[in-house]
Amino acid sequence: MIFYLSGFAAFLLVGVPVALALGLASLVYLYLTGNTHLLIAFPQRMIAGVDQFVLLTIPFFLLAGNFMNAGGITDEIVRLAQTLVGRVRGGLAAVTVVASMLFSGVSGAATAEASALGSVLIPAMRRDGYDPRYAAALVATSSILGPLVPPSLALILYGVLTGTSIGDLFIAGIGPAIILCLALVAYVLIKARREGHPPSPMLGKAERRRSLRRGAPALLLPVIIVGGIRSGIFTPTEAAAIAALYALLLAVFFYRTMGFAAFWNALFETATLSAGIMLIVAMASMTAFVLGFENVPRQIAAGLTSLTQDPALLLLLINALLLMLGLFLEPLAALILVMPILIEVVQTIGLDPVQFGVMVVLNLMIGMITPPVGLCLFIVSAIGRVPIEGVSRAALPMIVICVAVLLLVAFVPDLTLFLPSLIAEGGN
């Protein structure tokens, strides 16, 4: 296995994209171990990795998010967040967090949030006198709220890999997302009082009514997704297609802001993003084949359990492993890489797979805002035109908050399982 890991690390260091590094490292492993006859199985494994009906949810949800973006939903969500926050000191920073929470039901991806909201809110915070490094760090940190609530691409992939109910995962992520949102709002308001940040602008009654009227339809998207899946009206894949259709109708007939050029651009963006994700899934399937061939999942699971039988310590070890992995790997690739290993450990300690899924996704998303490969940090650094080092330092207190919420998710099962169990009881 050392051949695979060495090859993978070497390809990453020379700048090879993660998806290709996964596949090339697998080829290096087979060549150096004299198992080149297994190459014939790789095309089959790659096709089998992406040939799953539920994976159609990913391009459909991406399409829904792109339609909403093309329809000007970002500006409407920011105005709605301003209405909800009101006029308080540091209000624009609080608006950034609340807008990220609201936008989560549209994008489902941290990078989409960081790009869309960052382009609007970082310049606005800079004009109001906020430190641009702090503004960029806040947008990056708030963006990880997206993958915790429906339609979360990371939770979908976890559900596919483990056979866990995607509907339950969607609902389970809402509680931790709300707690993280409130914790970040509390942080920015305390920081605003201590450093004298300006109050948010006051909206008139007419503007508040308009923002509520125009922002409310967008917030129905996650309700339609979760409600439809949980009620059995449609499957997750059908829910994704309906979400895309709903987003298109809103953009064309309600907001009336999407022309043919924007429509075509949304299709193009969806196709390129979907292709990238599916390439990662296909290449990671080769890695899963190598891991299975070497029986690595069982060996690592046995190694972890030999260190300790205490479930609490095992959870801490798993979280430490995931946090380290998130520093260097894109979350979707990391999910595919580690789930065959970690699912073995989780079964030994009896952790609920829904709770575990939310914990894993939040853990890997924290990696999106930590150097050296924190993609969201690079996005907001480019938008705000500030050095990545400054953004990283400004994000440190917020990363601590995220880790605290992560520990709550890991050690307080009701935080993630209360809503799914409540809805399940209501349906009986």
Buried (B, 14 or more C-beta within 10 A) or exposed (E): BEBBEBBBEBBBEEEBBBBEBBBBBBBBBBEBBEEEEBEEBBEEBBEEBBEEEBBBBBBBBBBBBBBBBBBBBBBBBBBBBBBBBBEBBBBBBBBBBBBBBBBBBBBBBBBBBBBBBBBBBBBBBBEBEBBBBBBBBBBBBBBBBBBBBBBBBBBBBBBBBBEBBBBBBBBBBBBBBBBBBBBBBEBBBEBBEEEEBBBBEEBEEEBBEBBEEBBEBBEEBBEBBBBBBBEEEBBBBBBBBBBBBBBBEBBBEEBEBBEEEBBEBBBEBBBEBBEBBBBBBBBBBBBBBBBEBBEBBBBBBEEBBEEEEEBEEBBBBBBEBBBEBBBBBBBBBBBBBBBBBBBBBBEBBEBBBBBBBBBBBBBBBBBBBBBEBBBBBBBBBEBBEBEBEBBBEBBEEBBEBBBEBBEBBBBBEEBBBBBBBEBEEEEE
